[in-house]
């Protein structure tokens, strides 16, 4: 269990460090909230629902924001 939590924290750290925060902060509130949720959790499905986008559309936004997909 400890290893799973460590891996989750490491993935979150990587997403936080590599994200383009200037770009994220320039977005409308809904998209900004969705990207921040994704950075913290890695849950692309829920993040796409927050943004009101399909998973594919949200994934394109994630790439523009330079948030890595870390599993």
C-alpha positions in Angstrom: 0.0 0.0 0.0 2.8 2.4 0.8 4.4 1.8 -2.6 1.1 2.7 -4.3 0.8 6.0 -2.4 4.5 6.8 -3.1 3.9 6.2 -6.8 0.7 8.4 -6.7 2.6 11.2 -5.0 5.5 10.9 -7.4 3.2 11.1 -10.4 1.5 14.2 -8.9 4.8 15.9 -8.3 5.9 15.3 -11.9 2.6 16.7 -13.3 2.9 19.8 -11.0 6.5 20.5 -12.0 6.1 20.1 -15.7 2.8 21.9 -16.2 2.7 25.3 -17.9 1.1 27.2 -15.1 1.1 30.5 -17.0 -1.0 28.9 -19.7 -3.2 27.1 -17.2 -3.9 30.4 -15.3 -4.8 32.2 -18.5 -7.7 29.8 -19.3 -11.3 30.3 -18.4 -12.3 29.1 -14.9 -13.9 25.8 -16.0 -10.9 24.7 -18.1 -8.4 25.9 -15.4 -10.3 24.0 -12.7 -10.3 20.9 -14.9 -6.6 21.0 -15.5 -5.8 21.6 -11.9 -8.0 18.6 -10.9 -6.1 16.5 -13.5 -2.7 17.6 -12.2 -3.7 16.6 -8.6 -5.5 13.3 -9.4 -4.5 12.1 -12.9 -8.1 11.3 -13.6 -8.7 12.4 -17.2 -12.3 11.2 -17.3 -13.5 13.3 -14.4 -11.3 16.3 -15.5 -12.9 16.1 -19.0 -16.3 16.2 -17.4 -15.4 19.3 -15.3 -14.1 21.0 -18.5 -17.2 20.0 -20.5 -15.1 18.4 -23.1 -14.7 14.9 -24.5 -11.7 12.9 -23.2 -10.0 13.4 -26.5 -10.6 17.2 -26.5 -9.4 17.4 -22.9 -6.3 15.3 -23.7 -5.4 17.9 -26.5 -5.8 20.7 -23.8 -3.6 18.7 -21.4 -0.9 18.5 -24.1 -1.1 22.3 -24.8 -0.7 22.9 -21.0 2.3 20.6 -21.1 0.9 18.4 -18.3 2.5 14.9 -18.7 0.4 11.8 -18.6 2.0 9.9 -15.8 0.7 6.6 -14.5 
